[in-house]
Amino acid sequence: MNRQDRADRTIRRGKPSRGFPRRRQELRPEEIPPFRYPDELPISEKKDEIVQAIRDHAVVVVTGDTGSGKSTQLPKMCLEAGCGRRGFIGSTQPRRIAAVTLARRVAEEMGVPLGGFVGYKIRFQERLSSATRIKFMTDGILLAEAQSDRFFKAYDTLIIDEAHERSLNIDFLLGLLRRVLARRHDLKVVITSATIDPESFSRAFDQAPIIHVSGRTYPVRIVYRPGQDESDEESTYVDQAVEAVGEIRREGGRGDILVFMPTESDIRETVARLEEKRFLHTVVLPLFGRLAGSDQERVFRPLSQDKIVVATNVAETSVTIPGIRFVVDTGLARLAMYNPRSRTQGLPIVPISRASADQRKGRCGRVGPGVCVRLYSEEDYLSRPEFTPPEIQRSNLAEVILKMLAGRLGDIRTFPFLDPPSPAAVKDGYAVLQELGAVDNRRRLTALGREMARFPLDPRLSRMLIQARKEGALEEMIVLCAALSIQDPRERPLEQEAQADQAHARFKDRRSDFLTLLNIWKAYQQRWREAGSQNQLRKFCRENFLSYRRMREWVDVAQEIRDILAEAGDFKPSGTGEEPASYEAIHRCVVSGYLSHVALKKEKNIYQGTKGRQLMIFPGSALFNKGGDWIVAAEIVQTSRLFARTTAVIDPAWLEELGRHLVKRQAVEPHWEKKRGEVTAYERVTLFGLPIVERRKVNYARYAPEEARAIFIRSALVEGETAKPYGFLEHNRKLREELERMEDKLRRRELLVDDDTLFAFYDKRIPQVADIRSFEKWLKDQGSDAVLRMTEEDLLRTGPDWEALEHFPDSFQAGDVRLPLSYAFCPGEEEDGVTATVPIHVLPRLEPEPFEWLVPGLLSEKILHLLRSLPKSYRRRLVPIPETGRKVMEELAYGDGDFYAALSAALERATGVRVPVAEWDRSGLPEHLKMRFRVVDGEEKVIQTGRDLLRLQGTAVGSHQDAVWRKARQHWERQGLTSWDFGRLPERIELGRDAFGVMRCAYPGLAAEGTTVAVRLYADPQEAMKATRDGLLVLYQWTFSPVLKNLKKEWIFPVPGRTRPGMTPLPPGACTFLGDFKEAERRLQIYILRELFDLHDPQPPDEDKYRRTVRELPAQIGPRSRKLWEEVLEVVRERYQVTSTLFKYRERSRGNPPAVAQLDAVAREVERLVPADFLLRYRREQMRRIPRYLKGLRIRTERAYVAPEKDAQKWRDVEPFQIRYDQALERFGPDASREILQFLDEFRWMLEE
């Protein structure tokens, strides 16, 4: 069905003709004009049979081929049968041109003026009077009249002509008549049909009689001429048709030829290729719906030349082309099909039915014998369906359903259609109405749907006009609705496509094809206002390649819509002088009618449509290659692919409002927002699967009030996440924190109730509130928050062990400083255990030893862990370990001295087992059994945390300085010093008390900075004294520079070739073990200088001592330095003697593994005693012992060579102590306490002895 035919269905007013009543006066016999039946018409032979059948039956079915005279003679036969006395004899036609032509023809045959006894009524035009008895009309007109005349009381006879076409209007009329005939026994119905399934009409009307009228036709020879590959017909049927026509002409066939093609483009191509053949005395003419009117008339005009007409299926039954001798049938047609699943009106090229093929064949047997060439095989023909499916089975039923609902005609599923629509089509029709808001989810008519049903328009157009009233865009939408109801007025004549495109370009709007149509309308109306003549309008249309007829039709339809709206009363289109509607207003109206036709851009011209469809903008659209992110389309058509036609750019924000009854909302990720004071979620809004809102914050209580309330209670009240404080929350928080501290101290988690119990506490007391605003209102109404204040009974499951809690103090005494303690029970986390908060300025003053005692409440667990970590040789003597731990605890005095020394002593007293301090494994202690330190500044901001106090002292102190410290530095510090000219330095400088009440102190020291000295402040007195030792070394060198300059030349290792007068050279190779010779001599000088100025130990910057040294040392510096130098050389010589002896005996011991093993042990002992950096390791009193130890090693070397087994036995007696010493040294490291380091040093020299 083409667009012009669809336009007939768009406007169905059906108002009765003016000037005469619906109930007509009875017609007297003398008022009937004389008439006759033309003898040349086949139906005249059946006149008596038909007249009698009409008299005898309520329904008669008359069949016959086109041209048999059915349409013109049946009204007269009804008159002869006595019909038309009390109402019209109505004859319906599928097309307007047929209604007008037939009325004119019958009026001529009866010798009456048109509009008198015989008249017609079509859309926009009627020729009727009070004398009219035979009324021709389109089936759409009669269907519209049925809205107000349900029983067709204006008619006593109805002729439903061309019923075989089975259009939707025809099927609806036939269904209505099946109902009406049960009530109106006086009504006569004649159904005419081609020879296509007349039995279906007979069955529908209780086996109504069928009268067949045979056509006067000549024999037609059928030639089956399939292509080489029938499966590839779509790509070859043009070639086959052109070849078939050529063959007809070559064989001498004269007469007109009719070629059936499925599409307009196929026709254009076929016409062009046939014209290239240049057949003699032949003209090639196209025929299709969109062809200009003048070109169509040429097909029917008698010509002196033969005609080759290339047509669509419009020439199949709708029109009769005279003189056709040959038919070339491709067997294909483009058939309108509506797919309920994709919701697209498709125009696929499909094989025609057998009945349609027979109709095409019949076109060539009217004037003489004919030939029908079928471009497919006979097998193909026989395999095709007998009939084309009725339109109702392949149409969108939305309009019909809406009318039936509004007219209360019953359920479409039970309506007596000849062929009921498929359930899918009915479902889709309801879906369209639901999309438009005309019906609700229960398929009941809404207020909007009732208003839409007032207008005899397509439901989508009705919806857009209703929206236009709201948007103030009624005038524009009247024009656009009219445009969408007719065929596109733009023309592209053959061989003038480029000129047409150029002419149409001036109207294009780059954002909207709808505005392009409005631009055409405005230009046309402007020309009308300027010229005022039809000739000028025709000229305007020619110049702009517009169809004058379609433009006039556009104007007429627009006026008709205005009349319809005027009758409604509450629709007032704006005048032309008012401000035009905005882009938004116009396109919001369009979107309201085409919500399922919106699409989101994927790439360039490809869009994601609704319901998962993928669309492409039609190449003829102004938006092609220029479309926005979102578009709406008036048409979605399936041809070679799914195309969006008549499109415009839209704002997706419109969709949520216009499609509010269709959008799906989903709220995800509900969460409490403290600032907003409500439970929010992210809303996702989709329309037919397209996301129009992705992540919009919304109040979750609108979606799930109960769940929102639960989140509010848990987050705002249980967790205390509120923007402002509340007394009850602060009370509950403090009480809970106090009880949680008990749990942390006792390292138990069964005291406090869980969050679910807290939730239940609030859930029981507060009403249905889910946000702060409603909560505060409820709280204010309560007058007090006492009901929400918790007690210990509300929070505790069981009572705590109060006696045990006393062993977990809230502070720790470290020397003269008391540090706050906090507890955390979170195994595996960094803050697990006991944490001491240490002010940054206090940190350097702390010693690690007191913190090894931890707190009394954890001491027992720590002792048990240490006992279990002892070597097996000790552990097996201490079982059972828990009992041993209890005894040790009884003997141990908390905080008395070094913890590990006290532990060893207590263990020995309790069990008699002596465990050396070095055996206690500190490294394996769990983290919560080590004190954790939180270093804070003066504002109690955390600087650093950790459990290694010495490491923190080395990093945190140096990295942090506050304003007080910076001010002190500016006052005291100096740099670039080479002499003591800065006066006396105090032992410490008090900077004031911190937030904990502890006095902050800075400690001055002398720092060596390159070749000069600086006064610096230190937070740690030990660090200050270490720096001062190095600073004094530089300062003394400046003071004694003249003397030291010459002495340093003597402080060398006198190897051969590098000696000074009076020096005894060292043996060759004696200094090889020292490595870098230059670095070794630098160490030698530092050793001598430290011993000269007594700078081995850290010391404070004592000016008196400095002055005394400067005064007394000059007389002694030479002899003392010489003695120190000689003592070092003696160590080097003795070492060389030992290594030489070792080398000699190794050579002799080849083949004697025991001797080699013992000699290697001696070598290791030499390396350990005098390594390359020995000058940095020893003080003078130790250095003077080493030659004696080396001589002892030389004697051991000789004995190990002679009696290796005896040496090995002696070593085995000493080795366990050496191993323990090495393990202790590795375990405690250089940062151990002063007492431990002193003990290790004494132990080491005892081993050497």
Buried (B, 14 or more C-beta within 10 A) or exposed (E): BBBBBBBBBBBBBBEBBEEBEEEBEEBEEEEBBEBEBEEEBBBBBBBEBBBBBBBEBBBBBBBBBBBBBBBBBBBBBBBBBBBBBBBBBBBBBBBBEBBBBBBBBBBEBBEBEBBBBBBBBBBEEBBBBEBBBBBBBBBBBBBBBBBEBBBBBBBBBBBBBBBBBBBBBBBBBBBBBBBBBEEBEEBBBBBBBBBBBBEBBBEBBEEBBBBBBBBEBEEBEBBBBBBEEBEEBEEBBBBBBBBBBBBBBEEEBEBBBBBBBBBBEBBBBBBBBBBEEEBEEBBBBBBBBBBBEEBBEBBBEEBEEBBBBBBBBBBBBBBEBEBBBBBBBBBBBBBBBBBBEBBBBBBEBBBBBBBBBBBBBBBBBBBEEBBBBBBBBEEBBEEBEEBBBBBBBBBBBBBBBBBBBBEEBEEBEEBBBBBBBBEEBBEBBBBBBBBBBBBBEEEEBBEBBEBBBBBBBBBBBBBBBBBBBEBBBBBBBBBBBBBBBBBBBBBBEBEEEEEBBEBBEEBBBEBBBBBBBBBBBBBBEEBBEEEEEEEEBBBBBEEBBBBBBBBBBBBBBBEBBBEBBEEBEEBEBBEEEEEBBEBBBBBBBBBBBBBBBBBBBEEEBBBBBBEEBEBBBBEBBBBBEEBBEBBBBBBBBBEEEBBBBBBBBBBBEBBBEBBEBBBEBEBEEBEBBBEBBBBBBBBBBBBBEBEBBEEBEBBBBEBBBEBBBBBBBBBBBBBBBBEEEBEBBEBBBEBBEEBBBBBBBBBBEEBBBEEEEBBEBBBEEBEEBBBBEBBBEEBEEEEEEEEBBBEEEBBBEEEBBEEBBEBBBEEBEBEEBBBBBBBBBEEEEEBBBBBBBBBBBBBBBBEBBBBBBBBBBBBBBBBBBBBBBBEEEBBEEBEEBEEBBBBBBEBBEEBEEBBBBBBBBBBBEBBEBEBEBBBBBBEEBEBBBBBBBBBBBBEEEEBBBBBEBBEBBBBBBEEBBBEBBEEBBEEBEEEEBBEBEBEEBEEBBEBEEBEBEBBBBBBBBBBBBEEBBBBBBBBBBBBBBBBBBBBBBBBBBBBBEEBBEEBBEBBBBBBEEEBEEEBEEBEEEBBEBBEEBEEBBEBBBBBBBBBBBEBEEBBBBBEEBBEEBBEEBEEEBEEBBBEBBEBBBBBBBBBBBBBBBBEEBBEEBEEBEBBBBBBEBBBEBBEEBBEBEBBEEBEBEBBEBBBEBBEBBBEBBEBBBEBBEEBBEBBEEEEEEBEBBEEBBEBBEEBBBEEBBEBBEEBBEEEEE
